[in-house]
């Protein structure tokens, strides 16, 4: 994933509950349809114990807005609040610069 | 950590090597002095297997710039490239909006 800034990042930091019912399936489905959503540039997600950070990258704010309005995504967010997450913060941020390192 | 946007996020996504020599100690030291650095608003870091995402939050670009110039941080970055990281991407992003959820 190597888009050129500026583009947008959605940083989702979460703390999970102990309820795993349907979680993995829903996350897999969200990643699948998220990556196919127009304007999505990429997605990375890491979890450790009950902590998780997921960052999705987007062409512009309109893409993020239309992703927020996808029915399956709305359902997943609702289930997330009811069952899977103790707390979370979502941040919308404009990527201004980036640099990468790769071992030769 | 509840600053009001706008503020800055540094998103550091990495893939580790198998070399752990000195890694944990250095990360702990970086988190310690990073959090004390003027303008640092918070820090979160999650790793899973060889994948890691760390996000630090900053008052402004000048704080990030001065953090980049800290001697111990420069040394850690050098060691990171030589030993601990297969690859990484650092993104500087301006947080424009945020919303949080906390289970009642």
N, CA and C atoms of all chains as a GROMACS GRO file, in nm:
protein
  624
    1UNK      N    1   0.084  -0.121   0.000
    1UNK     CA    2   0.000   0.000   0.000
    1UNK      C    3   0.087   0.125   0.000
    2UNK      N    4   0.102   0.188  -0.113
    2UNK     CA    5   0.189   0.305  -0.119
    2UNK      C    6   0.123   0.423  -0.189
    3UNK      N    7   0.013   0.475  -0.128
    3UNK     CA    8  -0.044   0.596  -0.184
    3UNK      C    9   0.044   0.717  -0.147
    4UNK      N   10   0.028   0.824  -0.217
    4UNK     CA   11   0.105   0.944  -0.186
    4UNK      C   12   0.020   1.039  -0.102
    5UNK      N   13   0.074   1.088   0.011
    5UNK     CA   14  -0.002   1.185   0.090
    5UNK      C   15  -0.034   1.309   0.005
    6UNK      N   16  -0.141   1.383   0.036
    6UNK     CA   17  -0.232   1.359   0.147
    6UNK      C   18  -0.337   1.252   0.118
    7UNK      N   19  -0.369   1.174   0.220
    7UNK     CA   20  -0.483   1.083   0.220
    7UNK      C   21  -0.528   1.071   0.365
    8UNK      N   22  -0.628   0.990   0.393
    8UNK     CA   23  -0.681   0.987   0.528
    8UNK      C   24  -0.656   0.853   0.598
    9UNK      N   25  -0.643   0.861   0.731
    9UNK     CA   26  -0.633   0.741   0.814
    9UNK      C   27  -0.746   0.743   0.916
   10UNK      N   28  -0.807   0.628   0.938
   10UNK     CA   29  -0.901   0.612   1.049
   10UNK      C   30  -0.834   0.520   1.150
   11UNK      N   31  -0.801   0.578   1.266
   11UNK     CA   32  -0.732   0.504   1.372
   11UNK      C   33  -0.837   0.457   1.473
   12UNK      N   34  -0.851   0.326   1.486
   12UNK     CA   35  -0.952   0.269   1.576
   12UNK      C   36  -0.879   0.194   1.688
   13UNK      N   37  -0.882   0.250   1.807
   13UNK     CA   38  -0.815   0.189   1.924
   13UNK      C   39  -0.922   0.134   2.016
   14UNK      N   40  -0.910   0.007   2.052
   14UNK     CA   41  -1.020  -0.055   2.126
   14UNK      C   42  -0.974  -0.140   2.243
   15UNK      N   43  -1.063  -0.155   2.340
   15UNK     CA   44  -1.046  -0.251   2.448
   15UNK      C   45  -1.164  -0.346   2.443
   16UNK      N   46  -1.135  -0.475   2.433
   16UNK     CA   47  -1.238  -0.577   2.416
   16UNK      C   48  -1.301  -0.621   2.548
   17UNK      N   49  -1.422  -0.674   2.538
   17UNK     CA   50  -1.485  -0.747   2.648
   17UNK      C   51  -1.441  -0.894   2.636
   18UNK      N   52  -1.500  -0.982   2.717
   18UNK     CA   53  -1.470  -1.126   2.706
   18UNK      C   54  -1.562  -1.195   2.607
   19UNK      N   55  -1.657  -1.122   2.553
   19UNK     CA   56  -1.756  -1.181   2.462
   19UNK      C   57  -1.700  -1.193   2.321
   20UNK      N   58  -1.676  -1.316   2.276
   20UNK     CA   59  -1.620  -1.337   2.142
   20UNK      C   60  -1.724  -1.382   2.040
   21UNK      N   61  -1.846  -1.393   2.086
   21UNK     CA   62  -1.952  -1.449   2.002
   21UNK      C   63  -1.969  -1.371   1.871
   22UNK      N   64  -1.931  -1.435   1.762
   22UNK     CA   65  -1.948  -1.374   1.629
   22UNK      C   66  -1.842  -1.272   1.592
   23UNK      N   67  -1.749  -1.247   1.683
   23UNK     CA   68  -1.652  -1.139   1.662
   23UNK      C   69  -1.561  -1.163   1.541
   24UNK      N   70  -1.490  -1.278   1.541
   24UNK     CA   71  -1.393  -1.305   1.433
   24UNK      C   72  -1.458  -1.304   1.295
   25UNK      N   73  -1.574  -1.366   1.285
   25UNK     CA   74  -1.645  -1.372   1.157
   25UNK      C   75  -1.680  -1.231   1.109
   26UNK      N   76  -1.727  -1.149   1.203
   26UNK     CA   77  -1.769  -1.014   1.166
   26UNK      C   78  -1.649  -0.931   1.123
   27UNK      N   79  -1.538  -0.941   1.199
   27UNK     CA   80  -1.417  -0.866   1.165
   27UNK      C   81  -1.367  -0.908   1.026
   28UNK      N   82  -1.365  -1.039   1.000
   28UNK     CA   83  -1.319  -1.088   0.870
   28UNK      C   84  -1.407  -1.032   0.758
   29UNK      N   85  -1.538  -1.030   0.781
   29UNK     CA   86  -1.631  -0.978   0.682
   29UNK      C   87  -1.610  -0.827   0.663
   30UNK      N   88  -1.589  -0.754   0.773
   30UNK     CA   89  -1.566  -0.609   0.764
   30UNK      C   90  -1.438  -0.578   0.687
   31UNK      N   91  -1.331  -0.656   0.714
   31UNK     CA   92  -1.204  -0.634   0.643
   31UNK      C   93  -1.223  -0.662   0.494
   32UNK      N   94  -1.297  -0.768   0.466
   32UNK     CA   95  -1.322  -0.806   0.328
   32UNK      C   96  -1.398  -0.697   0.251
   33UNK      N   97  -1.511  -0.653   0.306
   33UNK     CA   98  -1.590  -0.553   0.233
   33UNK      C   99  -1.529  -0.413   0.245
   34UNK      N  100  -1.455  -0.388   0.356
   34UNK     CA  101  -1.388  -0.258   0.371
   34UNK      C  102  -1.284  -0.238   0.262
   35UNK      N  103  -1.202  -0.342   0.240
   35UNK     CA  104  -1.095  -0.334   0.139
   35UNK      C  105  -1.149  -0.315  -0.002
   36UNK      N  106  -1.272  -0.364  -0.023
   36UNK     CA  107  -1.333  -0.351  -0.156
   36UNK      C  108  -1.409  -0.220  -0.173
   37UNK      N  109  -1.427  -0.149  -0.060
   37UNK     CA  110  -1.507  -0.026  -0.067
   37UNK      C  111  -1.432   0.082  -0.147
   38UNK      N  112  -1.504   0.155  -0.233
   38UNK     CA  113  -1.439   0.259  -0.313
   38UNK      C  114  -1.365   0.360  -0.226
   39UNK      N  115  -1.239   0.384  -0.259
   39UNK     CA  116  -1.160   0.482  -0.185
   39UNK      C  117  -1.075   0.422  -0.075
   40UNK      N  118  -1.095   0.292  -0.044
   40UNK     CA  119  -1.011   0.230   0.059
   40UNK      C  120  -0.873   0.200   0.002
   41UNK      N  121  -0.768   0.247   0.070
   41UNK     CA  122  -0.631   0.231   0.021
   41UNK      C  123  -0.557   0.118   0.090
   42UNK      N  124  -0.614   0.069   0.201
   42UNK     CA  125  -0.546  -0.037   0.274
   42UNK      C  126  -0.595  -0.042   0.417
   43UNK      N  127  -0.548  -0.143   0.489
   43UNK     CA  128  -0.602  -0.169   0.621
   43UNK      C  129  -0.500  -0.251   0.699
   44UNK      N  130  -0.475  -0.215   0.824
   44UNK     CA  131  -0.389  -0.300   0.908
   44UNK      C  132  -0.448  -0.307   1.047
   45UNK      N  133  -0.434  -0.423   1.108
   45UNK     CA  134  -0.501  -0.448   1.234
   45UNK      C  135  -0.414  -0.538   1.320
   46UNK      N  136  -0.391  -0.497   1.444
   46UNK     CA  137  -0.308  -0.574   1.536
   46UNK      C  138  -0.379  -0.580   1.670
   47UNK      N  139  -0.380  -0.698   1.733
   47UNK     CA  140  -0.439  -0.706   1.867
   47UNK      C  141  -0.348  -0.784   1.960
   48UNK      N  142  -0.355  -0.747   2.086
   48UNK     CA  143  -0.268  -0.806   2.189
   48UNK      C  144  -0.349  -0.807   2.318
   49UNK      N  145  -0.384  -0.925   2.366
   49UNK     CA  146  -0.471  -0.932   2.484
   49UNK      C  147  -0.604  -0.866   2.451
   50UNK      N  148  -0.650  -0.777   2.534
   50UNK     CA  149  -0.779  -0.710   2.508
   50UNK      C  150  -0.761  -0.577   2.434
   51UNK      N  151  -0.636  -0.544   2.395
   51UNK     CA  152  -0.610  -0.419   2.326
   51UNK      C  153  -0.599  -0.439   2.175
   52UNK      N  154  -0.656  -0.348   2.098
   52UNK     CA  155  -0.643  -0.356   1.954
   52UNK      C  156  -0.623  -0.219   1.892
   53UNK      N  157  -0.543  -0.215   1.787
   53UNK     CA  158  -0.534  -0.094   1.705
   53UNK      C  159  -0.554  -0.138   1.560
   54UNK      N  160  -0.653  -0.076   1.494
   54UNK     CA  161  -0.674  -0.098   1.352
   54UNK      C  162  -0.664   0.037   1.283
   55UNK      N  163  -0.593   0.039   1.172
   55UNK     CA  164  -0.586   0.163   1.096
   55UNK      C  165  -0.629   0.133   0.953
   56UNK      N  166  -0.728   0.206   0.906
   56UNK     CA  167  -0.766   0.194   0.765
   56UNK      C  168  -0.729   0.325   0.696
   57UNK      N  169  -0.695   0.313   0.567
   57UNK     CA  170  -0.648   0.429   0.491
   57UNK      C  171  -0.744   0.456   0.376
   58UNK      N  172  -0.771   0.584   0.354
   58UNK     CA  173  -0.877   0.625   0.262
   58UNK      C  174  -0.834   0.740   0.174
   59UNK      N  175  -0.888   0.738   0.054
   59UNK     CA  176  -0.857   0.842  -0.045
   59UNK      C  177  -0.899   0.980   0.004
   60UNK      N  178  -1.018   0.988   0.062
   60UNK     CA  179  -1.071   1.119   0.104
   60UNK      C  180  -1.182   1.100   0.209
   61UNK      N  181  -1.231   1.210   0.261
   61UNK     CA  182  -1.334   1.204   0.366
   61UNK      C  183  -1.465   1.146   0.315
   62UNK      N  184  -1.498   1.171   0.188
   62UNK     CA  185  -1.622   1.116   0.132
   62UNK      C  186  -1.622   0.963   0.132
   63UNK      N  187  -1.505   0.903   0.104
   63UNK     CA  188  -1.496   0.756   0.108
   63UNK      C  189  -1.524   0.704   0.248
   64UNK      N  190  -1.470   0.773   0.349
   64UNK     CA  191  -1.490   0.732   0.489
   64UNK      C  192  -1.638   0.744   0.525
   65UNK      N  193  -1.699   0.852   0.480
   65UNK     CA  194  -1.840   0.878   0.509
   65UNK      C  195  -1.928   0.768   0.446
   66UNK      N  196  -1.897   0.730   0.324
   66UNK     CA  197  -1.981   0.630   0.258
   66UNK      C  198  -1.957   0.491   0.319
   67UNK      N  199  -1.834   0.465   0.365
   67UNK     CA  200  -1.805   0.339   0.436
   67UNK      C  201  -1.882   0.332   0.568
   68UNK      N  202  -1.891   0.445   0.636
   68UNK     CA  203  -1.966   0.452   0.763
   68UNK      C  204  -2.113   0.419   0.744
   69UNK      N  205  -2.163   0.444   0.622
   69UNK     CA  206  -2.307   0.428   0.594
   69UNK      C  207  -2.343   0.290   0.541
   70UNK      N  208  -2.244   0.202   0.519
   70UNK     CA  209  -2.271   0.067   0.469
   70UNK      C  210  -2.350  -0.012   0.574
   71UNK      N  211  -2.461  -0.073   0.532
   71UNK     CA  212  -2.552  -0.140   0.626
   71UNK      C  213  -2.483  -0.244   0.715
   72UNK      N  214  -2.404  -0.334   0.654
   72UNK     CA  215  -2.334  -0.437   0.733
   72UNK      C  216  -2.239  -0.374   0.835
   73UNK      N  217  -2.181  -0.261   0.798
   73UNK     CA  218  -2.088  -0.192   0.886
   73UNK      C  219  -2.163  -0.130   1.006
   74UNK      N  220  -2.278  -0.073   0.978
   74UNK     CA  221  -2.362  -0.014   1.085
   74UNK      C  222  -2.403  -0.124   1.183
   75UNK      N  223  -2.444  -0.239   1.128
   75UNK     CA  224  -2.483  -0.353   1.213
   75UNK      C  225  -2.364  -0.398   1.299
   76UNK      N  226  -2.245  -0.405   1.237
   76UNK     CA  227  -2.126  -0.448   1.311
   76UNK      C  228  -2.091  -0.349   1.422
   77UNK      N  229  -2.105  -0.221   1.394
   77UNK     CA  230  -2.075  -0.119   1.496
   77UNK      C  231  -2.168  -0.131   1.615
   78UNK      N  232  -2.296  -0.158   1.584
   78UNK     CA  233  -2.397  -0.173   1.688
   78UNK      C  234  -2.363  -0.295   1.776
   79UNK      N  235  -2.332  -0.408   1.711
   79UNK     CA  236  -2.292  -0.529   1.785
   79UNK      C  237  -2.165  -0.504   1.866
   80UNK      N  238  -2.073  -0.427   1.809
   80UNK     CA  239  -1.949  -0.393   1.877
   80UNK      C  240  -1.976  -0.323   2.009
   81UNK      N  241  -2.066  -0.227   2.005
   81UNK     CA  242  -2.098  -0.152   2.128
   81UNK      C  243  -2.174  -0.238   2.228
   82UNK      N  244  -2.262  -0.325   2.176
   82UNK     CA  245  -2.343  -0.410   2.266
   82UNK      C  246  -2.262  -0.523   2.329
   83UNK      N  247  -2.169  -0.581   2.247
   83UNK     CA  248  -2.107  -0.706   2.290
   83UNK      C  249  -1.955  -0.704   2.302
   84UNK      N  250  -1.885  -0.658   2.199
   84UNK     CA  251  -1.743  -0.689   2.187
   84UNK      C  252  -1.647  -0.588   2.248
   85UNK      N  253  -1.691  -0.462   2.258
   85UNK     CA  254  -1.597  -0.359   2.304
   85UNK      C  255  -1.636  -0.300   2.439
   86UNK      N  256  -1.536  -0.293   2.526
   86UNK     CA  257  -1.551  -0.224   2.653
   86UNK      C  258  -1.544  -0.073   2.624
   87UNK      N  259  -1.453  -0.036   2.540
   87UNK     CA  260  -1.438   0.105   2.501
   87UNK      C  261  -1.360   0.113   2.370
   88UNK      N  262  -1.379   0.222   2.300
   88UNK     CA  263  -1.296   0.247   2.182
   88UNK      C  264  -1.292   0.395   2.149
   89UNK      N  265  -1.190   0.432   2.074
   89UNK     CA  266  -1.182   0.568   2.021
   89UNK      C  267  -1.152   0.558   1.872
   90UNK      N  268  -1.227   0.635   1.795
   90UNK     CA  269  -1.203   0.642   1.651
   90UNK      C  270  -1.152   0.782   1.619
   91UNK      N  271  -1.040   0.787   1.549
   91UNK     CA  272  -0.985   0.917   1.510
   91UNK      C  273  -0.973   0.927   1.359
   92UNK      N  274  -1.018   1.039   1.304
   92UNK     CA  275  -1.006   1.064   1.161
   92UNK      C  276  -0.890   1.160   1.143
   93UNK      N  277  -0.789   1.117   1.068
   93UNK     CA  278  -0.666   1.198   1.058
   93UNK      C  279  -0.618   1.207   0.914
   94UNK      N  280  -0.569   1.323   0.880
   94UNK     CA  281  -0.518   1.345   0.744
   94UNK      C  282  -0.368   1.319   0.741
   95UNK      N  283  -0.327   1.218   0.666
   95UNK     CA  284  -0.184   1.184   0.657
   95UNK      C  285  -0.115   1.288   0.570
   96UNK      N  286  -0.020   1.357   0.630
   96UNK     CA  287   0.048   1.465   0.559
   96UNK      C  288   0.182   1.420   0.502
   97UNK      N  289   0.249   1.328   0.575
   97UNK     CA  290   0.380   1.281   0.531
   97UNK      C  291   0.397   1.136   0.569
   98UNK      N  292   0.478   1.063   0.494
   98UNK     CA  293   0.511   0.928   0.535
   98UNK      C  294   0.649   0.892   0.485
   99UNK      N  295   0.717   0.803   0.558
   99UNK     CA  296   0.842   0.749   0.510
   99UNK      C  297   0.853   0.604   0.552
  100UNK      N  298   0.916   0.527   0.466
  100UNK     CA  299   0.922   0.383   0.488
  100UNK      C  300   1.066   0.336   0.490
  101UNK      N  301   1.086   0.225   0.561
  101UNK     CA  302   1.216   0.159   0.563
  101UNK      C  303   1.194   0.014   0.527
  102UNK      N  304   1.280  -0.040   0.446
  102UNK     CA  305   1.277  -0.182   0.416
  102UNK      C  306   1.420  -0.233   0.420
  103UNK      N  307   1.442  -0.340   0.496
  103UNK     CA  308   1.577  -0.395   0.507
  103UNK      C  309   1.626  -0.438   0.370
  104UNK      N  310   1.746  -0.396   0.334
  104UNK     CA  311   1.798  -0.431   0.201
  104UNK      C  312   1.823  -0.582   0.190
  105UNK      N  313  -0.641   0.984   2.788
  105UNK     CA  314  -0.588   1.085   2.696
  105UNK      C  315  -0.702   1.144   2.615
  106UNK      N  316  -0.745   1.263   2.650
  106UNK     CA  317  -0.856   1.323   2.578
  106UNK      C  318  -0.827   1.466   2.534
  107UNK      N  319  -0.728   1.483   2.444
  107UNK     CA  320  -0.707   1.618   2.390
  107UNK      C  321  -0.817   1.648   2.288
  108UNK      N  322  -0.835   1.773   2.257
  108UNK     CA  323  -0.936   1.811   2.157
  108UNK      C  324  -0.867   1.832   2.022
  109UNK      N  325  -0.919   1.770   1.916
  109UNK     CA  326  -0.859   1.795   1.784
  109UNK      C  327  -0.870   1.945   1.749
  110UNK      N  328  -0.781   1.996   1.665
  110UNK     CA  329  -0.673   1.922   1.596
  110UNK      C  330  -0.550   1.901   1.683
  111UNK      N  331  -0.490   1.782   1.663
  111UNK     CA  332  -0.358   1.751   1.718
  111UNK      C  333  -0.296   1.650   1.620
  112UNK      N  334  -0.178   1.602   1.650
  112UNK     CA  335  -0.111   1.514   1.553
  112UNK      C  336  -0.095   1.370   1.604
  113UNK      N  337  -0.097   1.278   1.509
  113UNK     CA  338  -0.070   1.137   1.538
  113UNK      C  339   0.049   1.092   1.455
  114UNK      N  340   0.138   1.016   1.515
  114UNK     CA  341   0.245   0.949   1.441
  114UNK      C  342   0.213   0.800   1.443
  115UNK      N  343   0.179   0.747   1.327
  115UNK     CA  344   0.142   0.606   1.315
  115UNK      C  345   0.265   0.529   1.268
  116UNK      N  346   0.311   0.438   1.351
  116UNK     CA  347   0.431   0.360   1.320
  116UNK      C  348   0.391   0.213   1.305
  117UNK      N  349   0.393   0.163   1.182
  117UNK     CA  350   0.356   0.024   1.152
  117UNK      C  351   0.482  -0.052   1.118
  118UNK      N  352   0.506  -0.164   1.185
  118UNK     CA  353   0.634  -0.231   1.166
  118UNK      C  354   0.621  -0.383   1.152
  119UNK      N  355   0.720  -0.440   1.088
  119UNK     CA  356   0.738  -0.585   1.084
  119UNK      C  357   0.875  -0.614   1.143
  120UNK      N  358   0.877  -0.700   1.245
  120UNK     CA  359   1.000  -0.729   1.319
  120UNK      C  360   1.084  -0.837   1.253
  121UNK      N  361   1.214  -0.834   1.286
  121UNK     CA  362   1.304  -0.945   1.256
  121UNK      C  363   1.295  -1.044   1.374
  122UNK      N  364   1.382  -1.145   1.375
  122UNK     CA  365   1.386  -1.238   1.489
  122UNK      C  366   1.483  -1.190   1.597
  123UNK      N  367   1.550  -1.080   1.572
  123UNK     CA  368   1.651  -1.030   1.666
  123UNK      C  369   1.583  -0.950   1.778
  124UNK      N  370   1.586  -1.004   1.899
  124UNK     CA  371   1.523  -0.935   2.012
  124UNK      C  372   1.624  -0.867   2.104
  125UNK      N  373   1.750  -0.877   2.068
  125UNK     CA  374   1.857  -0.827   2.155
  125UNK      C  375   1.842  -0.678   2.188
  126UNK      N  376   1.808  -0.650   2.312
  126UNK     CA  377   1.795  -0.511   2.358
  126UNK      C  378   1.664  -0.444   2.322
  127UNK      N  379   1.578  -0.515   2.251
  127UNK     CA  380   1.456  -0.453   2.198
  127UNK      C  381   1.361  -0.405   2.308
  128UNK      N  382   1.320  -0.497   2.398
  128UNK     CA  383   1.222  -0.461   2.501
  128UNK      C  384   1.270  -0.344   2.588
  129UNK      N  385   1.397  -0.349   2.628
  129UNK     CA  386   1.453  -0.243   2.713
  129UNK      C  387   1.447  -0.109   2.641
  130UNK      N  388   1.483  -0.112   2.512
  130UNK     CA  389   1.487   0.013   2.437
  130UNK      C  390   1.346   0.069   2.419
  131UNK      N  391   1.250  -0.020   2.386
  131UNK     CA  392   1.112   0.024   2.368
  131UNK      C  393   1.059   0.086   2.499
  132UNK      N  394   1.086   0.018   2.611
  132UNK     CA  395   1.040   0.069   2.741
  132UNK      C  396   1.100   0.207   2.768
  133UNK      N  397   1.228   0.222   2.737
  133UNK     CA  398   1.295   0.351   2.757
  133UNK      C  399   1.236   0.458   2.665
  134UNK      N  400   1.209   0.420   2.538
  134UNK     CA  401   1.151   0.515   2.443
  134UNK      C  402   1.013   0.561   2.489
  135UNK      N  403   0.932   0.465   2.538
  135UNK     CA  404   0.797   0.500   2.583
  135UNK      C  405   0.806   0.593   2.704
  136UNK      N  406   0.900   0.563   2.790
  136UNK     CA  407   0.918   0.643   2.911
  136UNK      C  408   0.957   0.787   2.877
  137UNK      N  409   1.061   0.803   2.795
  137UNK     CA  410   1.106   0.940   2.766
  137UNK      C  411   1.015   1.008   2.664
  138UNK      N  412   0.950   0.928   2.577
  138UNK     CA  413   0.854   0.986   2.481
  138UNK      C  414   0.738   1.052   2.553
  139UNK      N  415   0.681   0.979   2.649
  139UNK     CA  416   0.565   1.031   2.724
  139UNK      C  417   0.599   1.158   2.802
  140UNK      N  418   0.726   1.170   2.839
  140UNK     CA  419   0.768   1.289   2.916
  140UNK      C  420   0.807   1.406   2.825
  141UNK      N  421   0.820   1.376   2.694
  141UNK     CA  422   0.866   1.480   2.602
  141UNK      C  423   0.760   1.589   2.587
  142UNK      N  424   0.803   1.716   2.588
  142UNK     CA  425   0.707   1.826   2.576
  142UNK      C  426   0.620   1.811   2.450
  143UNK      N  427   0.489   1.820   2.468
  143UNK     CA  428   0.397   1.813   2.356
  143UNK      C  429   0.341   1.674   2.332
  144UNK      N  430   0.394   1.572   2.401
  144UNK     CA  431   0.340   1.436   2.384
  144UNK      C  432   0.208   1.425   2.461
  145UNK      N  433   0.103   1.382   2.391
  145UNK     CA  434  -0.030   1.374   2.451
  145UNK      C  435  -0.067   1.232   2.492
  146UNK      N  436   0.011   1.134   2.443
  146UNK     CA  437  -0.021   0.996   2.476
  146UNK      C  438   0.043   0.902   2.376
  147UNK      N  439   0.029   0.774   2.404
  147UNK     CA  440   0.101   0.674   2.326
  147UNK      C  441   0.030   0.540   2.343
  148UNK      N  442   0.010   0.468   2.234
  148UNK     CA  443  -0.044   0.333   2.247
  148UNK      C  444   0.029   0.242   2.150
  149UNK      N  445   0.051   0.120   2.192
  149UNK     CA  446   0.134   0.029   2.116
  149UNK      C  447   0.081  -0.113   2.132
  150UNK      N  448   0.062  -0.181   2.018
  150UNK     CA  449   0.010  -0.317   2.020
  150UNK      C  450   0.094  -0.400   1.924
  151UNK      N  451   0.131  -0.523   1.966
  151UNK     CA  452   0.202  -0.610   1.873
  151UNK      C  453   0.144  -0.749   1.875
  152UNK      N  454   0.155  -0.814   1.761
  152UNK     CA  455   0.096  -0.948   1.742
  152UNK      C  456   0.188  -1.022   1.645
  153UNK      N  457   0.255  -1.125   1.692
  153UNK     CA  458   0.354  -1.193   1.608
  153UNK      C  459   0.462  -1.094   1.569
  154UNK      N  460   0.494  -1.084   1.441
  154UNK     CA  461   0.599  -0.990   1.400
  154UNK      C  462   0.542  -0.854   1.357
  155UNK      N  463   0.410  -0.837   1.373
  155UNK     CA  464   0.346  -0.711   1.333
  155UNK      C  465   0.324  -0.619   1.452
  156UNK      N  466   0.350  -0.491   1.434
  156UNK     CA  467   0.324  -0.396   1.540
  156UNK      C  468   0.266  -0.266   1.487
  157UNK      N  469   0.176  -0.208   1.565
  157UNK     CA  470   0.130  -0.072   1.535
  157UNK      C  471   0.145   0.009   1.663
  158UNK      N  472   0.218   0.119   1.655
  158UNK     CA  473   0.229   0.212   1.767
  158UNK      C  474   0.180   0.348   1.718
  159UNK      N  475   0.099   0.411   1.798
  159UNK     CA  476   0.055   0.546   1.763
  159UNK      C  477   0.088   0.639   1.879
  160UNK      N  478   0.161   0.745   1.849
  160UNK     CA  479   0.185   0.847   1.950
  160UNK      C  480   0.111   0.973   1.908
  161UNK      N  481   0.069   1.050   2.008
  161UNK     CA  482  -0.013   1.168   1.982
  161UNK      C  483   0.061   1.292   2.031
  162UNK      N  484   0.053   1.397   1.952
  162UNK     CA  485   0.136   1.516   1.976
  162UNK      C  486   0.057   1.643   1.957
  163UNK      N  487   0.096   1.743   2.035
  163UNK     CA  488   0.032   1.874   2.032
  163UNK      C  489   0.045   1.940   1.895
  164UNK      N  490   0.163   1.932   1.837
  164UNK     CA  491   0.187   1.999   1.709
  164UNK      C  492   0.309   1.938   1.638
  165UNK      N  493   0.336   1.985   1.517
  165UNK     CA  494   0.449   1.931   1.439
  165UNK      C  495   0.584   1.961   1.502
  166UNK      N  496   0.596   2.075   1.569
  166UNK     CA  497   0.722   2.110   1.633
  166UNK      C  498   0.760   2.010   1.743
  167UNK      N  499   0.660   1.963   1.818
  167UNK     CA  500   0.687   1.862   1.922
  167UNK      C  501   0.740   1.734   1.860
  168UNK      N  502   0.681   1.694   1.747
  168UNK     CA  503   0.726   1.572   1.678
  168UNK      C  504   0.869   1.588   1.630
  169UNK      N  505   0.896   1.706   1.575
  169UNK     CA  506   1.029   1.737   1.523
  169UNK      C  507   1.134   1.731   1.635
  170UNK      N  508   1.102   1.788   1.750
  170UNK     CA  509   1.199   1.789   1.859
  170UNK      C  510   1.216   1.649   1.920
  171UNK      N  511   1.108   1.569   1.919
  171UNK     CA  512   1.118   1.429   1.963
  171UNK      C  513   1.208   1.348   1.870
  172UNK      N  514   1.196   1.375   1.741
  172UNK     CA  515   1.281   1.306   1.642
  172UNK      C  516   1.429   1.334   1.663
  173UNK      N  517   1.459   1.449   1.723
  173UNK     CA  518   1.598   1.493   1.739
  173UNK      C  519   1.660   1.451   1.871
  174UNK      N  520   1.583   1.385   1.959
  174UNK     CA  521   1.636   1.340   2.088
  174UNK      C  522   1.743   1.232   2.064
  175UNK      N  523   1.860   1.251   2.125
  175UNK     CA  524   1.975   1.161   2.099
  175UNK      C  525   1.942   1.013   2.119
  176UNK      N  526   1.881   0.979   2.235
  176UNK     CA  527   1.848   0.838   2.261
  176UNK      C  528   1.751   0.783   2.156
  177UNK      N  529   1.664   0.869   2.107
  177UNK     CA  530   1.566   0.828   2.006
  177UNK      C  531   1.636   0.801   1.872
  178UNK      N  532   1.730   0.886   1.838
  178UNK     CA  533   1.807   0.867   1.714
  178UNK      C  534   1.885   0.735   1.720
  179UNK      N  535   1.947   0.710   1.835
  179UNK     CA  536   2.020   0.584   1.855
  179UNK      C  537   1.926   0.464   1.840
  180UNK      N  538   1.807   0.474   1.901
  180UNK     CA  539   1.709   0.365   1.894
  180UNK      C  540   1.663   0.342   1.750
  181UNK      N  541   1.644   0.450   1.676
  181UNK     CA  542   1.601   0.435   1.536
  181UNK      C  543   1.707   0.364   1.453
  182UNK      N  544   1.832   0.400   1.480
  182UNK     CA  545   1.945   0.339   1.408
  182UNK      C  546   1.950   0.188   1.439
  183UNK      N  547   1.940   0.154   1.568
  183UNK     CA  548   1.940   0.012   1.608
  183UNK      C  549   1.820  -0.059   1.547
  184UNK      N  550   1.707   0.008   1.541
  184UNK     CA  551   1.586  -0.049   1.484
  184UNK      C  552   1.608  -0.091   1.339
  185UNK      N  553   1.672  -0.004   1.263
  185UNK     CA  554   1.698  -0.036   1.122
  185UNK      C  555   1.802  -0.146   1.108
  186UNK      N  556   1.902  -0.143   1.196
  186UNK     CA  557   2.010  -0.242   1.187
  186UNK      C  558   1.966  -0.381   1.232
  187UNK      N  559   1.881  -0.385   1.340
  187UNK     CA  560   1.856  -0.512   1.407
  187UNK      C  561   1.710  -0.556   1.414
  188UNK      N  562   1.621  -0.468   1.460
  188UNK     CA  563   1.490  -0.514   1.504
  188UNK      C  564   1.380  -0.515   1.399
  189UNK      N  565   1.392  -0.430   1.297
  189UNK     CA  566   1.282  -0.418   1.201
  189UNK      C  567   1.320  -0.467   1.062
  190UNK      N  568   1.231  -0.548   1.007
  190UNK     CA  569   1.242  -0.590   0.869
  190UNK      C  570   1.197  -0.474   0.781
  191UNK      N  571   1.089  -0.411   0.823
  191UNK     CA  572   1.038  -0.295   0.750
  191UNK      C  573   0.947  -0.214   0.842
  192UNK      N  574   0.931  -0.089   0.812
  192UNK     CA  575   0.834  -0.007   0.884
  192UNK      C  576   0.790   0.112   0.800
  193UNK      N  577   0.675   0.166   0.833
  193UNK     CA  578   0.628   0.290   0.774
  193UNK      C  579   0.587   0.384   0.887
  194UNK      N  580   0.631   0.507   0.878
  194UNK     CA  581   0.592   0.610   0.974
  194UNK      C  582   0.505   0.712   0.901
  195UNK      N  583   0.390   0.739   0.957
  195UNK     CA  584   0.302   0.838   0.896
  195UNK      C  585   0.271   0.950   0.995
  196UNK      N  586   0.282   1.072   0.947
  196UNK     CA  587   0.248   1.190   1.028
  196UNK      C  588   0.111   1.237   0.984
  197UNK      N  589   0.016   1.238   1.077
  197UNK     CA  590  -0.122   1.269   1.039
  197UNK      C  591  -0.186   1.366   1.137
  198UNK      N  592  -0.266   1.455   1.082
  198UNK     CA  593  -0.334   1.555   1.165
  198UNK      C  594  -0.473   1.504   1.201
  199UNK      N  595  -0.496   1.481   1.330
  199UNK     CA  596  -0.626   1.431   1.376
  199UNK      C  597  -0.727   1.545   1.368
  200UNK      N  598  -0.830   1.524   1.287
  200UNK     CA  599  -0.928   1.629   1.266
  200UNK      C  600  -1.053   1.609   1.351
  201UNK      N  601  -1.088   1.480   1.374
  201UNK     CA  602  -1.207   1.450   1.452
  201UNK      C  603  -1.184   1.324   1.532
  202UNK      N  604  -1.253   1.311   1.645
  202UNK     CA  605  -1.248   1.184   1.718
  202UNK      C  606  -1.378   1.163   1.791
  203UNK      N  607  -1.412   1.037   1.811
  203UNK     CA  608  -1.527   1.006   1.897
  203UNK      C  609  -1.498   0.877   1.973
  204UNK      N  610  -1.548   0.874   2.093
  204UNK     CA  611  -1.518   0.762   2.183
  204UNK      C  612  -1.645   0.696   2.230
  205UNK      N  613  -1.630   0.568   2.262
  205UNK     CA  614  -1.739   0.492   2.322
  205UNK      C  615  -1.687   0.428   2.450
  206UNK      N  616  -1.766   0.432   2.552
  206UNK     CA  617  -1.731   0.360   2.676
  206UNK      C  618  -1.856   0.291   2.724
  207UNK      N  619  -1.844   0.160   2.750
  207UNK     CA  620  -1.960   0.083   2.795
  207UNK      C  621  -2.011   0.142   2.927
  208UNK      N  622  -2.142   0.165   2.934
  208UNK     CA  623  -2.197   0.225   3.055
  208UNK      C  624  -2.190   0.128   3.174
   0.00000   0.00000   0.00000
